[in-house]
């Protein structure tokens, strides 16, 4: 069975247009509709070292960040390649992925008979899935992409405000994932989810944002006072997210994990005033 990528309706293989929304196929048949295989059959297992188990049906295809596959059954075929039809498109796509902290190549998986393939992140954390409609987008943190259906588009999402770019833990570059299809991302620690109403705001430690809908406004603001910045241990700036839309926050960033595990750490949670100043100046967030 194949489906229209605009409305998700099931299509006849010989159809030249979608009977539900009218999207034309033209002379090329259903492929011109940009069809997808039927919805993915998957489970996410584990706690803080989670694994995605994808049970692919005949004709289904997914693509993943290089090096994220854990296992696959022999009938699942895989191929590493650059996306794009021309050499220029391939090179431009590779440069964009490098800027996003991803690998230059993507790995594609497909099968002609039912088969299973598994994926996981590179450090302790959780996996979040998004079921995206055609044209629906979600903004996610840099280097968080894991695996997605072939119909999902992975692109740069540049921060619009200078303050957010210079002082945010994510910098100017985020990732935009656009449907239709199912997509999975990975981030550190546990997740907390908020649904913000119109005009409702949430202030978050910079770098701790996992994902937010594109309807959410993202900016960086000063915490309010030098004393709070120096002795509060949170740094000089906080990310401000204003609704409407969904926001997901992580409890542990990769930068914080590296800092806590660094060999020069003396241990303990106590911080002196000078130590707090040093942590601000040397913070990766």
Secondary structure, 3 states (H helix, E strand, C coil): CEECCCCCCEECCCCCECCCCCCECHHHHHHHHCCEECCCEEEEECCCECEEEEEECCCCEEEEECCCEEEECCCCEEEEECCCCCHHHHHHHHHHHHHCCCCCCEEEEECCCCEEEEEECCCCEEEEEEEECCCCEEEECCCCEEEEECCCEEEEEECCCHHHHHHCCCCCEEEEEECCEEEEEEEECCEEEEEECCCCEEEEECCCEEEEECCCEEEEEECCCHHHHHHCCCCCEEEEEECCEEEEEECCCHHHHHHHHCCCCCCCCCCCHHHHHHHHHCCCC
